[in-house]
Structures are given as C-alpha cells and as structure tokens.
C-alpha cells in the first residue's frame, strides 16, 4: 500500500529545496565573478610580461647587432 505524502510536508520539502538552490545559485555567481576577476588579472599580468619579454628581446637583438658590428671592424 502506497501512502500519499502530506501536502504540507511536501510543500515544506520543496520550499527547503528551493532555498538550497537559491543559496547554491548565489554561491556559484560569486565564485564565477571571482574567477572572472582572477582571469582578467592573469590576462593583464601575462600581457605585462609579454611586453617586458618583447622589450628585453629587442635590447638583446640590438646588443647582438652592435657586437657583430664591432667584431667586423
């Protein structure tokens, strides 16, 4: 024999599940926001290091050209 759930209990259970889902949604939104902020920070940091690397590469290439010029004379 199957018992019919009490509507009040079923409603309370559904309300609790809804509250849990709402809380989870808030947590996931906050986590997503934090991850996007971290991604943006890391992308900016990478761009900064790429610029520094490019500048260092240009300086090294210029030094090598000067050394080659000096070694020819």
N, CA, C and O atoms as a GROMACS GRO file, in nm:
protein
  292
    1UNK      N    1   0.084  -0.118   0.000
    1UNK     CA    2   0.000   0.000   0.000
    1UNK      C    3   0.089   0.124   0.000
    1UNK      O    4   0.176   0.139   0.085
    2UNK      N    5   0.066   0.212  -0.095
    2UNK     CA    6   0.146   0.334  -0.103
    2UNK      C    7   0.076   0.445  -0.028
    2UNK      O    8  -0.046   0.461  -0.034
    3UNK      N    9   0.157   0.521   0.044
    3UNK     CA   10   0.099   0.630   0.121
    3UNK      C   11   0.113   0.760   0.041
    3UNK      O   12   0.212   0.781  -0.028
    4UNK      N   13   0.015   0.843   0.052
    4UNK     CA   14   0.015   0.973  -0.014
    4UNK      C   15   0.087   1.071   0.078
    4UNK      O   16   0.053   1.082   0.195
    5UNK      N   17   0.189   1.142   0.024
    5UNK     CA   18   0.260   1.235   0.112
    5UNK      C   19   0.169   1.349   0.156
    5UNK      O   20   0.081   1.395   0.084
    6UNK      N   21   0.194   1.391   0.277
    6UNK     CA   22   0.119   1.504   0.333
    6UNK      C   23   0.153   1.629   0.252
    6UNK      O   24   0.271   1.661   0.237
    7UNK      N   25   0.054   1.699   0.199
    7UNK     CA   26   0.081   1.818   0.117
    7UNK      C   27   0.163   1.924   0.190
    7UNK      O   28   0.247   1.990   0.129
    8UNK      N   29   0.139   1.940   0.317
    8UNK     CA   30   0.215   2.039   0.394
    8UNK      C   31   0.362   2.000   0.403
    8UNK      O   32   0.451   2.084   0.386
    9UNK      N   33   0.388   1.873   0.428
    9UNK     CA   34   0.526   1.826   0.435
    9UNK      C   35   0.594   1.835   0.299
    9UNK      O   36   0.710   1.874   0.289
   10UNK      N   37   0.520   1.800   0.195
   10UNK     CA   38   0.575   1.807   0.059
   10UNK      C   39   0.607   1.952   0.023
   10UNK      O   40   0.711   1.980  -0.036
   11UNK      N   41   0.519   2.043   0.058
   11UNK     CA   42   0.542   2.185   0.032
   11UNK      C   43   0.663   2.236   0.110
   11UNK      O   44   0.743   2.313   0.057
   12UNK      N   45   0.676   2.194   0.234
   12UNK     CA   46   0.791   2.235   0.316
   12UNK      C   47   0.920   2.180   0.257
   12UNK      O   48   1.022   2.249   0.253
   13UNK      N   49   0.916   2.055   0.210
   13UNK     CA   50   1.034   1.994   0.149
   13UNK      C   51   1.073   2.069   0.022
   13UNK      O   52   1.191   2.096  -0.001
   14UNK      N   53   0.976   2.102  -0.060
   14UNK     CA   54   1.004   2.175  -0.183
   14UNK      C   55   1.056   2.316  -0.154
   14UNK      O   56   1.146   2.364  -0.223
   15UNK      N   57   1.001   2.380  -0.052
   15UNK     CA   58   1.048   2.513  -0.014
   15UNK      C   59   1.193   2.507   0.033
   15UNK      O   60   1.273   2.595   0.001
   16UNK      N   61   1.228   2.403   0.108
   16UNK     CA   62   1.366   2.386   0.155
   16UNK      C   63   1.459   2.362   0.036
   16UNK      O   64   1.569   2.419   0.031
   17UNK      N   65   1.417   2.281  -0.058
   17UNK     CA   66   1.498   2.257  -0.177
   17UNK      C   67   1.517   2.386  -0.257
   17UNK      O   68   1.625   2.413  -0.309
   18UNK      N   69   1.412   2.464  -0.267
   18UNK     CA   70   1.420   2.591  -0.338
   18UNK      C   71   1.518   2.686  -0.269
   18UNK      O   72   1.597   2.753  -0.336
   19UNK      N   73   1.513   2.690  -0.137
   19UNK     CA   74   1.608   2.773  -0.062
   19UNK      C   75   1.752   2.726  -0.086
   19UNK      O   76   1.842   2.808  -0.105
   20UNK      N   77   1.772   2.595  -0.085
   20UNK     CA   78   1.906   2.541  -0.110
   20UNK      C   79   1.954   2.576  -0.250
   20UNK      O   80   2.071   2.611  -0.269
   21UNK      N   81   1.866   2.566  -0.348
   21UNK     CA   82   1.903   2.601  -0.485
   21UNK      C   83   1.936   2.750  -0.498
   21UNK      O   84   2.030   2.787  -0.568
   22UNK      N   85   1.858   2.834  -0.431
   22UNK     CA   86   1.884   2.978  -0.435
   22UNK      C   87   2.019   3.010  -0.372
   22UNK      O   88   2.094   3.092  -0.424
   23UNK      N   89   2.050   2.945  -0.261
   23UNK     CA   90   2.179   2.965  -0.195
   23UNK      C   91   2.293   2.918  -0.285
   23UNK      O   92   2.394   2.986  -0.299
   24UNK      N   93   2.276   2.802  -0.345
   24UNK     CA   94   2.378   2.749  -0.435
   24UNK      C   95   2.398   2.843  -0.554
   24UNK      O   96   2.511   2.867  -0.596
   25UNK      N   97   2.289   2.895  -0.606
   25UNK     CA   98   2.298   2.988  -0.720
   25UNK      C   99   2.378   3.112  -0.681
   25UNK      O  100   2.462   3.158  -0.758
   26UNK      N  101   2.352   3.167  -0.563
   26UNK     CA  102   2.428   3.284  -0.516
   26UNK      C  103   2.576   3.251  -0.501
   26UNK      O  104   2.662   3.329  -0.541
   27UNK      N  105   2.605   3.134  -0.445
   27UNK     CA  106   2.744   3.093  -0.428
   27UNK      C  107   2.814   3.077  -0.562
   27UNK      O  108   2.928   3.120  -0.579
   28UNK      N  109   2.746   3.016  -0.657
   28UNK     CA  110   2.805   2.996  -0.789
   28UNK      C  111   2.826   3.128  -0.862
   28UNK      O  112   2.926   3.145  -0.932
   29UNK      N  113   2.733   3.220  -0.846
   29UNK     CA  114   2.750   3.352  -0.908
   29UNK      C  115   2.872   3.424  -0.849
   29UNK      O  116   2.950   3.484  -0.922
   30UNK      N  117   2.886   3.417  -0.718
   30UNK     CA  118   3.001   3.481  -0.652
   30UNK      C  119   3.131   3.415  -0.696
   30UNK      O  120   3.229   3.483  -0.724
   31UNK      N  121   3.131   3.283  -0.703
   31UNK     CA  122   3.251   3.211  -0.747
   31UNK      C  123   3.283   3.246  -0.892
   31UNK      O  124   3.400   3.266  -0.927
   32UNK      N  125   3.183   3.252  -0.975
   32UNK     CA  126   3.202   3.286  -1.116
   32UNK      C  127   3.260   3.427  -1.129
   32UNK      O  128   3.350   3.450  -1.209
   33UNK      N  129   3.207   3.520  -1.051
   33UNK     CA  130   3.258   3.657  -1.053
   33UNK      C  131   3.405   3.660  -1.010
   33UNK      O  132   3.487   3.728  -1.072
   34UNK      N  133   3.437   3.586  -0.904
   34UNK     CA  134   3.575   3.582  -0.856
   34UNK      C  135   3.667   3.520  -0.960
   34UNK      O  136   3.779   3.567  -0.981
   35UNK      N  137   3.621   3.415  -1.026
   35UNK     CA  138   3.703   3.350  -1.129
   35UNK      C  139   3.725   3.442  -1.249
   35UNK      O  140   3.833   3.445  -1.306
   36UNK      N  141   3.623   3.517  -1.286
   36UNK     CA  142   3.639   3.612  -1.397
   36UNK      C  143   3.737   3.723  -1.360
   36UNK      O  144   3.820   3.763  -1.441
   37UNK      N  145   3.726   3.771  -1.237
   37UNK     CA  146   3.821   3.874  -1.191
   37UNK      C  147   3.963   3.820  -1.194
   37UNK      O  148   4.055   3.889  -1.238
   38UNK      N  149   3.981   3.698  -1.146
   38UNK     CA  150   4.114   3.635  -1.145
   38UNK      C  151   4.166   3.616  -1.287
   38UNK      O  152   4.283   3.642  -1.316
   39UNK      N  153   4.078   3.571  -1.376
   39UNK     CA  154   4.116   3.555  -1.517
   39UNK      C  155   4.161   3.688  -1.577
   39UNK      O  156   4.263   3.695  -1.645
   40UNK      N  157   4.085   3.794  -1.550
   40UNK     CA  158   4.121   3.926  -1.603
   40UNK      C  159   4.256   3.972  -1.548
   40UNK      O  160   4.337   4.029  -1.621
   41UNK      N  161   4.279   3.947  -1.419
   41UNK     CA  162   4.406   3.985  -1.358
   41UNK      C  163   4.521   3.908  -1.422
   41UNK      O  164   4.626   3.965  -1.453
   42UNK      N  165   4.500   3.778  -1.441
   42UNK     CA  166   4.606   3.696  -1.501
   42UNK      C  167   4.633   3.734  -1.646
   42UNK      O  168   4.748   3.733  -1.691
   43UNK      N  169   4.528   3.767  -1.720
   43UNK     CA  170   4.548   3.811  -1.859
   43UNK      C  171   4.627   3.942  -1.864
   43UNK      O  172   4.715   3.958  -1.948
   44UNK      N  173   4.595   4.034  -1.774
   44UNK     CA  174   4.669   4.160  -1.769
   44UNK      C  175   4.814   4.136  -1.730
   44UNK      O  176   4.905   4.198  -1.785
   45UNK      N  177   4.836   4.046  -1.634
   45UNK     CA  178   4.972   4.013  -1.592
   45UNK      C  179   5.050   3.949  -1.707
   45UNK      O  180   5.167   3.981  -1.729
   46UNK      N  181   4.985   3.860  -1.780
   46UNK     CA  182   5.050   3.796  -1.894
   46UNK      C  183   5.088   3.900  -1.999
   46UNK      O  184   5.197   3.895  -2.055
   47UNK      N  185   4.998   3.993  -2.026
   47UNK     CA  186   5.027   4.098  -2.124
   47UNK      C  187   5.146   4.182  -2.079
   47UNK      O  188   5.232   4.218  -2.160
   48UNK      N  189   5.150   4.214  -1.951
   48UNK     CA  190   5.262   4.291  -1.895
   48UNK      C  191   5.394   4.215  -1.916
   48UNK      O  192   5.492   4.273  -1.961
   49UNK      N  193   5.395   4.085  -1.884
   49UNK     CA  194   5.517   4.006  -1.900
   49UNK      C  195   5.554   3.989  -2.048
   49UNK      O  196   5.672   3.987  -2.082
   50UNK      N  197   5.453   3.977  -2.134
   50UNK     CA  198   5.482   3.968  -2.277
   50UNK      C  199   5.549   4.096  -2.327
   50UNK      O  200   5.642   4.091  -2.407
   51UNK      N  201   5.502   4.210  -2.278
   51UNK     CA  202   5.562   4.338  -2.318
   51UNK      C  203   5.705   4.347  -2.266
   51UNK      O  204   5.795   4.392  -2.339
   52UNK      N  205   5.727   4.306  -2.143
   52UNK     CA  206   5.863   4.309  -2.088
   52UNK      C  207   5.955   4.214  -2.163
   52UNK      O  208   6.071   4.247  -2.189
   53UNK      N  209   5.904   4.097  -2.198
   53UNK     CA  210   5.984   4.000  -2.274
   53UNK      C  211   6.019   4.055  -2.410
   53UNK      O  212   6.133   4.042  -2.456
   54UNK      N  213   5.922   4.117  -2.476
   54UNK     CA  214   5.948   4.175  -2.608
   54UNK      C  215   6.052   4.286  -2.598
   54UNK      O  216   6.141   4.296  -2.683
   55UNK      N  217   6.042   4.370  -2.496
   55UNK     CA  218   6.140   4.478  -2.479
   55UNK      C  219   6.279   4.420  -2.454
   55UNK      O  220   6.377   4.469  -2.509
   56UNK      N  221   6.288   4.316  -2.371
   56UNK     CA  222   6.417   4.252  -2.344
   56UNK      C  223   6.473   4.188  -2.471
   56UNK      O  224   6.592   4.197  -2.498
   57UNK      N  225   6.386   4.125  -2.548
   57UNK     CA  226   6.430   4.063  -2.674
   57UNK      C  227   6.487   4.170  -2.768
   57UNK      O  228   6.591   4.148  -2.832
   58UNK      N  229   6.421   4.283  -2.777
   58UNK     CA  230   6.469   4.391  -2.864
   58UNK      C  231   6.605   4.444  -2.816
   58UNK      O  232   6.692   4.473  -2.898
   59UNK      N  233   6.621   4.456  -2.685
   59UNK     CA  234   6.750   4.502  -2.632
   59UNK      C  235   6.861   4.402  -2.663
   59UNK      O  236   6.971   4.441  -2.702
   60UNK      N  237   6.832   4.273  -2.646
   60UNK     CA  238   6.932   4.170  -2.675
   60UNK      C  239   6.967   4.170  -2.823
   60UNK      O  240   7.084   4.161  -2.860
   61UNK      N  241   6.867   4.180  -2.909
   61UNK     CA  242   6.894   4.184  -3.053
   61UNK      C  243   6.979   4.305  -3.089
   61UNK      O  244   7.069   4.295  -3.172
   62UNK      N  245   6.951   4.420  -3.028
   62UNK     CA  246   7.030   4.540  -3.054
   62UNK      C  247   7.175   4.519  -3.008
   62UNK      O  248   7.268   4.560  -3.076
   63UNK      N  249   7.192   4.457  -2.891
   63UNK     CA  250   7.328   4.430  -2.842
   63UNK      C  251   7.402   4.335  -2.935
   63UNK      O  252   7.520   4.355  -2.963
   64UNK      N  253   7.334   4.232  -2.983
   64UNK     CA  254   7.397   4.138  -3.076
   64UNK      C  255   7.439   4.207  -3.205
   64UNK      O  256   7.546   4.180  -3.259
   65UNK      N  257   7.356   4.295  -3.254
   65UNK     CA  258   7.391   4.370  -3.376
   65UNK      C  259   7.514   4.457  -3.351
   65UNK      O  260   7.603   4.465  -3.436
   66UNK      N  261   7.519   4.522  -3.235
   66UNK     CA  262   7.637   4.605  -3.203
   66UNK      C  263   7.762   4.518  -3.192
   66UNK      O  264   7.869   4.557  -3.239
   67UNK      N  265   7.749   4.401  -3.129
   67UNK     CA  266   7.864   4.312  -3.117
   67UNK      C  267   7.911   4.264  -3.255
   67UNK      O  268   8.031   4.256  -3.281
   68UNK      N  269   7.817   4.232  -3.340
   68UNK     CA  270   7.854   4.189  -3.475
   68UNK      C  271   7.924   4.303  -3.550
   68UNK      O  272   8.021   4.281  -3.622
   69UNK      N  273   7.874   4.424  -3.532
   69UNK     CA  274   7.936   4.540  -3.597
   69UNK      C  275   8.077   4.560  -3.544
   69UNK      O  276   8.169   4.587  -3.620
   70UNK      N  277   8.094   4.548  -3.412
   70UNK     CA  278   8.226   4.566  -3.352
   70UNK      C  279   8.322   4.456  -3.396
   70UNK      O  280   8.441   4.482  -3.416
   71UNK      N  281   8.273   4.335  -3.411
   71UNK     CA  282   8.362   4.225  -3.448
   71UNK      C  283   8.406   4.234  -3.594
   71UNK      O  284   8.508   4.176  -3.631
   72UNK      N  285   8.333   4.306  -3.677
   72UNK     CA  286   8.369   4.323  -3.818
   72UNK      C  287   8.478   4.428  -3.835
   72UNK      O  288   8.551   4.427  -3.934
   73UNK      N  289   8.490   4.517  -3.739
   73UNK     CA  290   8.589   4.626  -3.754
   73UNK      C  291   8.722   4.589  -3.696
   73UNK      O  292   8.815   4.668  -3.700
   0.00000   0.00000   0.00000
